[in-house]
């Protein structure tokens, strides 16, 4: 019996080696990876440049704690600031921690600016923001909360893309709204531009903080460095993790400077957040994915994949998403778990999501040859249901 706590329903696959766009199991079987660790290894497995950076930095200095100045951390923070809206950056280790930091910032903002009279948060049905107690409370899925009730009672969930529901949810005590510009776990459902424009306008009018969870949509996955840039709507706060370290744990919470000032020494911290090793990797990742030609290639590949998927699935699947953050909502007659099991047997790894949706998340730098190989395996898989 394994000594690992039983918190995951694992597939019967033991992966032992990665080579950019492929993974290999302990029997030597090769898989085309259309999962990327759930939008994490955006630049591929065992990326040689990243491996060299890790070795070089590990041999120099990995960690000192945040009690000392860290030039690489300051450099990465400046890169993120320059690529976004010129805000301040707090580093942590994961998406849940980044979202937790955003919720804490919203709380201290409401407490200090409004004498504790603003503290309520609005989030979306079918959202996913993490597994810590505050972030599972913010998540709009009951399955995540099962067994942990009562959850935090100052968070209200409303239907996604419903502006009237948002207007009706605002109370005098409301301080912020949190959303994903594309709901990943919820089924790869994009936000509507008019909805986002309206939320931004209302938040400005009422001094509500607009918080974007970019843990999955960030770092080039949508064809822009940050997903919100597709919609030309700037948040007050946004969060990053997953692909920021291409597999090494690092997260970030970014806030407009005047809001970030509400966090001061002693109000929030992270032992490992933004250490030398994590930031050395993040620096390379950010410089790579922020290149315009790289982002254009993500959009081109995304258009290519969606076009091919429409041909492959036909009326058996609805194609969703932006860039290379793609979902296929299978018809109800095809159980999602059965499709994924068959895909695995055929040699392609995918990721499940809500609403009977399979996520197609290849590495952003995948070659067209490997991409076509994986698409053909998906074609073979859906053919088994016809």
C-alpha positions in Angstrom: 0.0 0.0 0.0 1.3 3.4 -0.9 2.3 5.9 1.8 1.0 8.7 -0.3 -2.2 10.2 1.0 -5.2 9.2 -1.2 -6.2 12.7 -2.5 -6.1 11.9 -6.2 -7.9 9.6 -8.6 -4.9 8.7 -10.7 -4.9 7.2 -14.2 -3.1 3.8 -14.4 -0.1 5.4 -16.1 3.4 5.8 -14.6 5.3 8.5 -16.5 9.0 8.3 -16.2 10.5 10.5 -18.9 9.7 13.6 -20.9 11.1 14.9 -24.2 9.5 18.2 -25.1 6.2 17.2 -26.6 6.3 13.5 -25.7 6.0 11.6 -22.4 7.1 8.0 -21.8 5.7 5.5 -19.3 7.5 2.8 -17.3 6.8 0.3 -20.1 8.4 2.5 -22.8 5.1 3.6 -24.3 5.2 7.0 -25.9 2.4 9.6 -25.6 1.8 12.8 -27.4 1.2 15.3 -24.6 -1.9 17.4 -25.1 -2.2 18.0 -21.3 1.1 19.7 -20.4 0.5 19.0 -16.7 -2.7 21.1 -16.9 -1.3 24.1 -18.8 2.1 24.0 -16.9 4.8 22.8 -19.3 4.1 25.4 -21.9 7.6 25.1 -23.3 7.8 21.3 -23.2 9.2 18.7 -21.0 12.9 18.5 -20.2 13.4 21.7 -22.1 17.2 21.9 -22.6 17.5 25.6 -22.1 15.5 25.5 -18.9 17.5 22.4 -17.7 20.7 24.4 -18.2 19.3 27.4 -16.3 18.3 25.1 -13.4 21.7 23.5 -13.2 23.5 26.8 -13.4 21.4 28.5 -10.8 21.3 25.5 -8.5 25.1 25.4 -8.5 25.2 29.2 -7.7 22.3 29.9 -5.3 18.9 28.5 -4.9 17.3 30.1 -1.9 18.0 32.7 0.8 14.5 33.6 2.1 12.8 37.0 1.4 14.7 38.6 4.3 17.4 39.7 1.9 17.4 41.5 -1.4 17.1 39.3 -4.5 18.2 40.9 -7.8 16.6 38.2 -10.0 13.3 38.5 -8.2 13.3 42.2 -8.7 14.2 41.7 -12.4 11.3 39.2 -12.9 8.9 41.5 -11.1 9.9 44.3 -13.4 9.4 42.1 -16.5 5.9 41.2 -15.3 5.1 44.8 -14.5 6.3 46.0 -17.9 4.3 43.3 -19.7 1.1 44.1 -17.9 0.0 47.5 -16.4 3.0 48.6 -14.4 1.9 47.2 -11.1 3.7 45.6 -8.1 4.3 41.8 -7.8 4.1 39.5 -4.8 5.7 36.0 -5.4 4.5 32.7 -4.0 4.5 29.1 -5.0 1.1 28.2 -6.6 -2.1 29.4 -8.1 -4.0 28.8 -4.9 -1.5 30.9 -3.0 -1.6 33.6 -5.6 -5.4 33.7 -5.4 -5.2 33.6 -1.6 -2.9 36.7 -1.7 -5.4 38.5 -4.0 -8.3 37.8 -1.6 -6.2 39.0 1.4 -5.3 42.2 -0.5 -9.0 42.8 -1.3 -9.8 42.3 2.4 -7.2 44.7 3.7 -8.2 47.2 1.0 -11.8 47.1 2.2 -10.8 47.2 5.9 -8.4 50.1 5.6 -10.1 52.2 3.0 -13.7 51.6 4.2 -13.2 51.0 7.9 -14.0 47.3 7.6 -17.4 48.0 5.9 -16.4 46.4 2.6 -15.5 42.7 2.7 -17.8 40.7 0.4 -16.5 39.0 -2.7 -18.4 38.1 -5.9 -17.2 35.1 -7.9 -18.6 33.0 -10.8 -20.5 29.7 -10.9 -18.3 26.9 -12.4 -15.1 28.9 -11.5 -12.0 27.3 -10.0 -9.6 29.2 -7.8 -7.8 26.6 -5.7 -7.9 24.2 -2.7 -7.0 26.4 0.2 -10.0 27.3 2.4 -10.5 30.8 1.1 -10.0 29.7 -2.6 -12.2 26.7 -2.4 -14.8 29.0 -0.9 -14.3 31.3 -3.8 -14.6 28.4 -6.3 -18.1 28.1 -7.8 -18.3 24.3 -7.8 -20.0 22.4 -5.0 -17.9 19.3 -5.6 -14.8 21.2 -4.4 -16.5 22.2 -1.1 -18.0 18.9 -0.2 -17.0 17.9 3.3 -15.6 21.3 4.1 -18.8 23.1 4.9 -19.5 25.7 6.2 -17.3 27.6 3.8 -16.7 31.3 4.0 -20.0 33.1 4.0 -18.8 36.5 2.5 -18.4 35.0 -1.0 -21.3 35.1 -3.4 -21.4 33.0 -6.7 -23.2 34.3 -9.7 -23.8 32.9 -13.3 -20.9 33.6 -15.6 -21.5 36.1 -18.5 -24.7 37.4 -16.9 -24.4 41.2 -16.3 -27.8 41.5 -14.6 -26.8 38.9 -12.1 -23.6 40.8 -11.4 -25.5 44.1 -10.9 -28.0 42.4 -8.6 -25.2 40.8 -6.6 -23.5 44.0 -5.6 -24.1 45.1 -2.0 -22.8 48.1 0.0 -20.3 45.6 1.6 -19.0 44.3 -1.7 -15.3 45.0 -2.2 -14.2 42.9 -5.3 -15.2 40.5 -8.1 -13.0 37.6 -9.1 -13.2 35.8 -12.5 -11.3 33.8 -15.1 -11.4 35.3 -18.5 -11.7 31.8 -19.8 -13.1 29.2 -17.3 -10.7 26.3 -17.6 -11.9 23.7 -15.1 -15.5 24.9 -15.8 -15.3 23.7 -19.4 -13.1 26.1 -21.3 -15.7 28.8 -21.5 -14.5 32.3 -22.6 -15.9 35.5 -21.1 -17.9 37.7 -23.4 -16.3 41.0 -24.3 -19.4 43.1 -23.6 -19.8 41.5 -20.2 -16.2 42.2 -19.3 -16.5 45.8 -20.5 -19.6 46.3 -18.4 -18.0 44.8 -15.3 -14.9 47.0 -15.7 -17.1 50.1 -16.0 -19.2 49.2 -12.9 -16.2 48.4 -10.8 -14.7 51.8 -11.6 -18.0 53.5 -10.8 -18.4 51.7 -7.4 -14.7 51.3 -6.5 -14.8 47.6 -6.6 -11.6 45.6 -7.2 -11.6 43.6 -10.5 -9.5 40.5 -10.0 -8.6 38.1 -12.8 -7.4 34.6 -12.1 -4.8 34.1 -14.9 -3.3 31.0 -13.4 -4.4 28.9 -16.4 -4.9 31.6 -19.0 -1.6 33.4 -18.4 2.0 32.9 -19.8 1.0 32.8 -23.5 -1.6 30.1 -23.5 -4.2 32.3 -25.2 -1.9 33.9 -27.7 -1.2 36.9 -25.5 1.1 37.0 -22.5 -1.9 37.4 -20.2 -5.4 36.3 -21.2 -7.0 39.6 -20.3 -5.0 41.3 -23.1 -7.3 39.5 -25.6 -10.1 41.7 -24.3 -8.3 45.0 -23.8 -9.7 45.2 -20.3 -7.2 45.8 -17.5 -7.9 44.4 -14.0 -6.8 45.9 -10.7 -5.3 42.6 -9.6 -4.4 39.4 -11.4 -2.7 36.1 -10.5 -0.3 33.8 -12.2 1.3 30.4 -11.6 1.3 27.1 -13.5 3.4 27.8 -16.7 5.4 30.7 -15.0 7.9 28.1 -13.9 7.3 25.5 -16.7 7.0 22.8 -14.0 8.9 24.5 -11.2 6.5 25.8 -8.5 6.2 29.6 -8.7 3.2 31.9 -8.6 2.6 35.6 -8.5 0.0 38.1 -7.6 0.1 41.4 -9.5 -1.7 44.6 -8.4 -1.9 48.2 -9.4 0.6 50.2 -7.4 -1.9 52.2 -5.4 -3.6 49.0 -4.3 -0.5 47.0 -3.6 0.5 49.6 -1.0 -2.1 48.2 1.3 0.2 45.2 1.9 3.1 46.2 4.0 5.8 44.3 5.9 4.2 41.7 8.2 0.8 41.6 6.4 1.7 38.8 4.0 4.7 36.5 3.2 6.0 33.4 1.5 9.1 31.4 2.5 9.9 30.0 -0.9 8.1 32.6 -3.0 10.3 34.1 -5.7 13.5 32.4 -4.7 16.6 32.5 -7.0 15.9 29.2 -8.7 12.2 29.9 -9.4 12.9 33.4 -10.7 15.7 32.3 -12.9 13.3 29.9 -14.7 10.5 32.5 -14.8 12.8 35.0 -16.4 13.5 32.7 -19.3 9.9 31.7 -19.6 8.6 35.3 -19.7 11.2 36.4 -22.2 10.4 33.5 -24.5 6.6 33.7 -24.4 6.5 37.5 -24.6 8.2 37.6 -28.0 5.5 38.8 -30.5 6.4 36.2 -33.2 6.1 33.4 -30.5 2.6 34.7 -29.5 1.6 35.0 -33.2 2.6 31.3 -33.7 0.4 30.3 -30.7 -2.5 32.0 -32.3 -1.8 30.4 -35.7 -1.4 27.0 -34.2 -4.6 27.5 -32.1 -6.6 28.4 -35.2 -5.1 25.3 -37.0 -6.0 23.0 -34.1 -9.6 24.3 -33.8 -10.1 23.9 -37.5 -8.8 20.3 -37.4 -10.8 19.5 -34.4 -14.0 20.7 -36.1 -13.3 18.2 -38.9 -12.4 15.4 -36.4 -15.4 15.8 -34.1 -18.0 17.2 -36.4 -21.4 17.2 -34.6 -19.9 15.0 -31.8 -18.1 17.9 -30.1 -18.3 21.7 -29.7 -14.9 23.4 -30.0 -14.2 26.2 -27.5 -11.3 28.4 -26.4 -8.7 30.9 -27.5 -5.1 30.4 -28.7 -3.9 27.0 -27.5 -6.3 26.8 -24.6 -8.9 24.6 -26.3 -11.8 22.5 -25.1 -14.1 20.0 -26.9 -17.5 19.7 -25.3 -18.4 16.2 -26.1 -22.0 15.2 -26.8 -23.8 13.7 -23.8 -23.7 10.2 -25.3 -19.9 10.1 -25.0 -18.8 9.8 -21.3 -15.8 12.1 -20.8 -13.9 9.4 -18.7 -14.4 6.8 -21.5 -13.0 9.2 -24.1 -10.0 10.1 -22.1 -9.3 6.4 -21.3 -9.4 5.5 -25.0 -7.2 8.5 -25.8 -4.6 7.3 -23.4 -4.7 3.8 -24.8 -4.2 5.3 -28.3 -1.2 7.3 -27.0 -2.4 10.9 -26.5 -2.8 12.6 -23.1 -5.6 15.0 -22.5 -7.2 16.8 -19.5 -10.8 16.5 -18.3 -12.9 19.6 -17.4 -16.5 20.3 -16.4 -19.4 20.2 -18.7 -18.3 16.9 -20.3 -15.3 18.8 -21.9 -11.9 17.5 -22.8 -9.1 20.0 -22.7 -6.5 20.1 -25.5 -3.5 21.9 -24.2 -0.3 21.1 -26.2 3.0 22.8 -25.5 3.0 26.2 -27.1 6.2 25.5 -29.0 5.0 22.2 -30.3 6.0 21.3 -33.9 3.3 20.9 -36.5 4.5 17.3 -37.1 3.9 16.3 -33.5 0.7 18.3 -33.4 -0.6 16.4 -36.4 0.4 13.2 -34.8 -1.6 14.0 -31.7 -4.6 15.2 -33.7 -4.6 11.9 -35.7 -4.7 10.0 -32.4 -7.7 12.1 -31.3 -9.3 11.3 -34.7 -8.7 7.6 -34.0 -10.2 8.0 -30.5 -13.4 9.7 -31.6 -13.8 7.1 -34.4 -14.2 4.5 -31.7 -17.5 6.2 -30.6 -19.0 6.4 -34.1 
